[in-house]
């Protein structure tokens, strides 16, 4: 959650994490508090189609213009074909929200 100091400010959201899978894919999305995708960013697909293993560390960047000084909440969501896992045992994922002045 971030509270912009000015209604003309923009918010840069950065989500970084580590995932692993075997013959797997994951679909990732940054949303607002109501699970609505941030405008201009539908989703990111990561995976391997066929046999083999995948170990990756994607980073998603989203630019939001909330036009508000109210608190803004952002969330990282993902879905998978059941064999892709976000790994927090060896690496910690991070979600950053940074206010950028107009």
Buried (B, 14 or more C-beta within 10 A) or exposed (E): EBEBEEEEBBBEBBBBBBBBBEBBBBBBBBBBEEEEBBEEBEEBEBBBEEEEEBEBEBEBEBEBBBEEEEEBEBBBEBEBEEBBBBBEEEEEBEBEBEBEEE
